[in-house]
């Protein structure tokens, strides 16, 4: 895929915003990256979600190191949550490869709406 110069700049600027959001809030950057890849690059839903995971990985590592160095990590819940996330990540990635793109888009939207409603209350 060849990106235009404009799309490269849009990706760079909005990815920096996603990095800020992820570092500041501890999450959410991937949602912005998926949206960006869908709107600017015109990737299919599955490709946008998979690409966002790879984009967010180094950001997550860097943010985690900053929190770790500052002593903001509680290890017991971290270990249990890590185990759950690894298992869930494998299951989710395998499931994503089996469903249609439109179904993935609907599930993605429902999870975002549910998360937003939960945050309000």
C-alpha positions as CSV (number, residue, x, y, z in Angstrom):
1,X,0.0,0.0,0.0
2,X,1.4,3.4,-1.0
3,X,0.4,6.2,1.4
4,X,0.2,9.8,0.2
5,X,2.3,12.4,1.9
6,X,-0.8,13.8,3.5
7,X,-1.9,10.4,4.9
8,X,1.6,9.9,6.3
9,X,1.4,13.2,8.2
10,X,-2.1,12.4,9.4
11,X,-1.0,9.0,10.6
12,X,2.0,10.6,12.4
13,X,0.0,13.4,14.1
14,X,-2.9,11.3,15.2
15,X,-0.7,8.4,16.2
16,X,1.1,10.8,18.5
17,X,-2.3,11.8,20.0
18,X,-3.0,8.1,20.4
19,X,0.3,7.6,22.2
20,X,-0.5,10.5,24.5
21,X,-3.9,9.1,25.3
22,X,-2.6,5.6,26.0
23,X,0.2,7.0,28.2
24,X,-2.0,9.4,30.0
25,X,-5.1,7.2,30.5
26,X,-3.4,3.8,30.5
27,X,-5.4,2.7,27.5
28,X,-7.5,3.8,24.6
29,X,-4.8,4.6,22.1
30,X,-5.6,1.4,20.2
31,X,-9.1,2.6,19.7
32,X,-7.9,5.8,18.1
33,X,-5.4,3.9,15.9
34,X,-8.1,1.6,14.7
35,X,-10.4,4.5,13.8
36,X,-7.5,6.3,12.1
37,X,-6.6,3.2,10.0
38,X,-10.2,2.8,9.0
39,X,-10.8,6.5,8.1
40,X,-7.4,7.6,6.7
41,X,-5.8,4.5,5.3
42,X,-9.1,2.7,4.4
43,X,-8.0,-0.6,5.8
44,X,-10.5,-3.4,6.3
45,X,-11.7,-3.7,9.9
46,X,-9.7,-6.9,10.6
47,X,-6.5,-5.4,9.2
48,X,-7.0,-2.2,11.2
49,X,-7.5,-4.1,14.4
50,X,-4.5,-6.3,13.8
51,X,-2.3,-3.4,12.7
52,X,-3.4,-1.3,15.8
53,X,-2.2,-4.1,18.1
54,X,1.3,-4.0,16.5
55,X,1.4,-0.3,16.6
56,X,0.3,-0.1,20.3
57,X,2.8,-2.8,21.4
58,X,5.9,-0.6,21.6
59,X,3.9,2.2,23.1
60,X,2.5,0.0,25.8
61,X,6.0,-1.3,26.7
62,X,7.4,2.3,26.9
63,X,4.4,3.5,29.0
64,X,4.7,0.4,31.3
65,X,8.4,1.0,31.9
66,X,7.7,4.6,32.9
67,X,5.0,3.5,35.3
68,X,7.3,0.7,36.6
69,X,10.2,3.0,37.2
70,X,8.0,5.4,39.1
71,X,6.7,2.6,41.3
72,X,3.2,2.7,40.1
73,X,2.8,-1.1,39.5
74,X,1.0,-3.4,41.9
75,X,2.5,-6.8,41.0
76,X,-0.1,-9.3,42.2
77,X,-3.0,-8.0,40.1
78,X,-0.5,-7.4,37.3
79,X,0.5,-11.0,37.1
80,X,-3.1,-12.3,37.3
81,X,-4.3,-9.8,34.7
82,X,-1.4,-10.6,32.4
83,X,-2.3,-14.3,32.5
84,X,-5.9,-13.5,31.6
85,X,-5.0,-11.0,28.8
86,X,-2.6,-13.5,27.2
87,X,-5.3,-16.2,27.1
88,X,-8.0,-13.8,26.0
89,X,-5.7,-12.3,23.3
90,X,-5.0,-15.6,21.7
91,X,-8.7,-16.5,21.7
92,X,-9.7,-13.1,20.4
93,X,-7.1,-13.2,17.6
94,X,-8.2,-16.7,16.5
95,X,-11.9,-15.6,16.6
96,X,-11.2,-12.5,14.6
97,X,-9.7,-14.5,11.8
98,X,-12.9,-16.6,11.6
99,X,-15.6,-13.8,11.5
100,X,-16.6,-11.4,8.8
101,X,-15.3,-7.9,8.8
102,X,-18.7,-6.3,9.3
103,X,-19.3,-8.5,12.4
104,X,-15.9,-7.4,13.8
105,X,-16.9,-3.8,13.2
106,X,-20.3,-4.2,15.0
107,X,-18.6,-5.9,18.0
108,X,-15.9,-3.2,18.1
109,X,-18.6,-0.5,18.1
110,X,-20.7,-2.3,20.8
111,X,-17.6,-2.7,23.0
112,X,-16.8,1.0,22.6
113,X,-20.4,2.1,23.5
114,X,-20.6,-0.3,26.5
115,X,-17.2,1.0,27.7
116,X,-18.4,4.6,27.4
117,X,-21.7,4.0,29.2
118,X,-19.8,2.1,32.0
119,X,-17.4,5.1,32.4
120,X,-20.4,7.5,32.8
121,X,-21.9,5.5,35.6
